[in-house]
């Protein structure tokens, strides 16, 4: 009986600490859940925290946070996001663009994720407050209906 308990206890760490590998979509979704609470800093800390190398650029990250803290409250309430473009360059590099729906105007948010081995990491993040600048890359869906 003691041997059974010892064997059972030796397998317990395998089950209790095993966590599913997060996909780029899961990471982005978690970012947006945090952003909806109104905490730009926490959302940025979360997404940047997926890549330890980005933490070395603390000054750049802080500047992005300051810019977002100043601009996002001016465009009103955040209602949600729509993924409108996803490009995969092989199985380990993903470029995703979201249209963020704010009360006053939309904002474009681009995530670039990279996976060298098993874990997806944020490679780059870009904010565009003039979505019309980004529309040249999108096919005209109205033309398809004619």
N, C-alpha and C positions, 0 to 999 in steps of 0.2 A: 504494500500500500504506500509506503514511504517513497518507493521508486516511482510510482505513478505521479505523486505530487511533485517530486523533483522534476520529472519529465514535463509535466504540465507547466510548472513555473519557468522552466527554461524556454518554453515557446511563447510565454506571455509577452515579453518585450517585442517580439516580432509583430504581434497584432496591435499592441497599444500605441506603438510609435510609427507604424506605417501610415504615411499620408499619401493621398493621390497626387500625382504630378499635375500641377496646374497648367492648363492650356492658356494661350494668349487671350482667348475670349474670357476665360475665368478671371484672369488677372485684370483685364479691362473692366469686367462687370463689378469686381470688388472695388476698383477705383471709383466707379460711378456711384456705387452704394454709399461710399464715404463722402463723395462730393455732394450728394443729395442732402446730407446732414448739415451742409454749409461749411464744412471744414476743409478749406483749400489746402492748408498746411498738412493735415493728416492724409489727405488723398495723395498729395505729391510725395510725402514721406513714404507712403505705402508703395507707390509705383516705382519710385527711384530705389527703394530698398530691395527691389528684386535683383538689382545689379550692383554689387559692391564697388565696382569700378566707378560708377557714377557718383558714389558718395565722396570720392576724392575731389570732385568738382563742386565743393560745397558753395563757393561764392556764386557760381553760375546758377545752381539750383536755388539759392536764396534770392537771386535777382529775378528768376522766373516766378517764384512765389510772390514776391513784392508786386510784380507786374500784374499777376492774376488777382491779388488782393485788392488792387486799385481798380482794375477794369471790370471784373465780373460783377461786383455789386451794382455797378452803374447800368448794367443791361437787364437787371431785374431777376425775377424768380427763375430757377432752373427747373424745367419740366421733364427733361429726359434726354435721351440720345438715340440716334439712329445710325447703325452701321451702314454706310453707303458704298464703301469700297474696301475690298480685301484682295491683296496680291500676295501670293506665295512664291518665293524664289527657292524652289526645292523644298524639302521637308523641314528645314531648320531656320528659315528666315521669313518673317511675315510682316507685311505693311498694312495697317488697318486705319481707315479714316471714318470718323464719326461726325455727324452733324449734331451739335448740342443745341437743344431748343430752350432758349431764354426768352423772357417776356418781350424784350425790346427788339432783339435780333438774334439770328443764329450765329454760332461760332463753330469753326472747324477744328477738330482735335485729331492729330495723327499720332499713332503709336507705331514704333518699329520694334519688333521683338526678334531675338536671336537665341538659338539653342545650340551651344557647342557640343554638349553631351546629352544630359537628361533634363536639365532644368531650363525653362524659358526665362529670359531676362529682358528687361527693357533696354533697348539699344539707343533709342532716341524718342523724344516727345516734342511735338510742334503745335502751337496754337496759332490760328489765323482768325482775326476778327473781321475780316472782309471776305466772306465766303464766295462772293462773285469772282474773286481772283482765282479760285480753285475750280470753277465750273467748266473751264475749257477742257479739262481732262475727262469730263463725264459725258457719255453719249446722250444725245437729245432723245428722251423717251417719247416726246410728243411727235417727233418725226416718224416713229414706228407706227403710230396710230393712224396716220394719213395714207 
